Amino acid sequence: MSQEKVNRYKEEKANRKQLLAKEKRHKFFMKICGGVIALALVCWLGYSVYDMATRPDTSDIAINTTALDDYLGGLEEQQ
């Protein structure tokens, strides 16, 4: 059992440089992916806010102008 531990330790020590490089690449890749995802979310949120702010008003408003027409008609009759 002890010899197995010694052999395993020697193997890990021999490959330590490669393992550390692999972990470093993995951490770097995760940081890049996280940054890209965060940037995509911020851009999407900004575009959504911009789109809502610049969207033209498409609501229809119905106005009853009979009172105004009657008033203007009365003014024309007086003149």
N, C-alpha and C positions, 0 to 999 in steps of 0.2 A: 504494500500500500504506500509506503513512504517513497519507494523508488518511483512509483507512478506519479506521485506529486512532484518529485524532482524533475522527472522527464517532462511533465506538463508545464512546469514553470520555465524550463529551458526553452521549450517550444514557444511559449508565449513571449518570452524575452527575445527570442530570435525574430519573431514576427511583430514585435511591438511597434516598430517604425511604420510598417504597412497598416497596422490596425489604427494607429493614431492618425495617419494620413486619410484613411477611409472615414473615420469619425469626423475629421475636420471637413472633408468634402461633403459629407452628409449634412452637417450643421450649416455649412455655407449654402447648400442647395435648399434646405428648409427655410433659411432666412430669405433667400431670393424668392421662393414660392410665396411665402407669407407677405413679402413686400408687394409682389405682383397682385395678389388677391386683395390686399388692402387698397392698393391704387385703383384697381378695377371697381371696388365698392365705392370709393370716394368719387370717382368719375361718374359712375352710374347715378349716385345720389345727386351730384351737381347737375348732371344733364336733366334729371327728373325735375329738380327745382326750377331750372332755367326753362324747361318746356312748359311747366305749369304757369310760370310768370309771363311768358310771351304768347301764350295761347290766346287767340282772338275770342271775344265774347260772342257766342252763337245763340244766346237765349233770345227768344221772341217775346216782345212786350206788346201787349194790346192796350191801346189808349182809346177811351171814349171821348171824342172831340165834339159832340153835339152841342154842349154848352158854349164852347168857343165859337163854333159856327153860328149859333144863334146870336151871340154877342156881336160878332163881326157883321153879321147880316143886319142887325139893328143899327150899327154905326153907319153902314152904307145907306140905309133908308133915311137917316136923319140928314145926310148931306145932300 
